[in-house]
Amino acid sequence: MPNAMALAEITSMPRGMDLPALGAFVSGEGLRHAYNHQVRVRLDEWRAADE
């Protein structure tokens, strides 16, 4: 879907990490379709911090 909006799943954000800056390019894993062309995403940098 070209106009899909990704929503970072902040419940998976590790303690002590900051949100990415507005306009920053990020990568992540699509978790599930939310609604209205929105996709929940777990950011790669958060996953790396958990390991």
Buried (B, 14 or more C-beta within 10 A) or exposed (E): EEEEEBEBBEEBBEEEEEEEEEEEEBEBEEEEEBEEEBBBBBBEBBEEEEE
